[in-house]
Amino acid sequence: MGKLLVHLHLYYQEQTDFFLDRLSNITVPFTLIVTMTDENADIRKKILDKFPDTRIITVENSGYDVYPFFQAMKQVDLSSFDYILKLHTKNCRERLKVNHLPFHGYDFRDNLVSPFIGSRKNFNKAFGTISSSDKVGIVCPRFFLVKSEAPGNYPMTEKLCNEYGIGYKRDAVFCSGTMFLCRNKKNRLPQKKDNTAADYGMHLKTGSVGTLAHSMETMFGLACSHLGYEVKGLRSNSLHFSLIFFIKLLIHKDIRWLLSY
């Protein structure tokens, strides 16, 4: 079945209950690491009451959820795990679009999280998608598969590719929102262990471009493709979910990206 490592970056601590409830939908044994930017004894107790073996660490508020992710990965022997599930809180206070679809508030978070841990059925589908095929390297919600990064990220991403020895492609497929379930074969995640919080620069609003964190978002997909794996989108189990997004597409009169899949 393979060992699963779960990382949750709990920046918005008021969302603790939301994630703890849904983490209970994971149907395989897993190791949980939670990162927070501020120590909170009540939150710590709540997490440990639910999942006693959780490793909780405090990290600097830098690099969105990416810097905390790499700090979390340093806490364990990655070679002991076959799969990694990356999750984080999200609260978009301004409207943004992914694949021409508008998101606001908790829309973005809910639609990223649900296909992984929204239900036991959803988790089994996501985990089965990657564990049943040795061709799949990363899975994420289909609506968040992006086929080209923002032009403002090109220079930084190309620089990272050169550092890692990965072929650079501007049309690389990656998971927007940086929530995904990935294969951890041979510990080949694209991480630089010497990166510091300062390397990630200012903490900018959601939707910004040109930062190390945003280029790393693309790098997860590039590294997957470089190793010969597929970045695969998860179709929603929910008819309601699918109808809502199809209606949004019709309202915004742009279904080109949908037809391209």
Buried (B, 14 or more C-beta within 10 A) or exposed (E): EEBBBBBBBBBBBEBBEBBBEBBEBBEEEBBBBBBBBEEBEEBBEBBEEBBEEBBBBBBBBBBBBBBBBBBBBEBBEBEEBBBBBBBBBBEBEEEBEBBBBEBEEBBBBBBBBBBBBBBEEBBBBBBEBBBEBEEBBBBBBBBBBBBBBBEEBBEBBBEBBEEBEBEBBEEBBBBBBBBBBBBBEEEBBBBEEEBEBEBBBEBEEBBBBBBBBBBBBBBBBBBBBBEEBBBBBBBBBBEEBBEBBEEBBEEEEBEEBBEEE
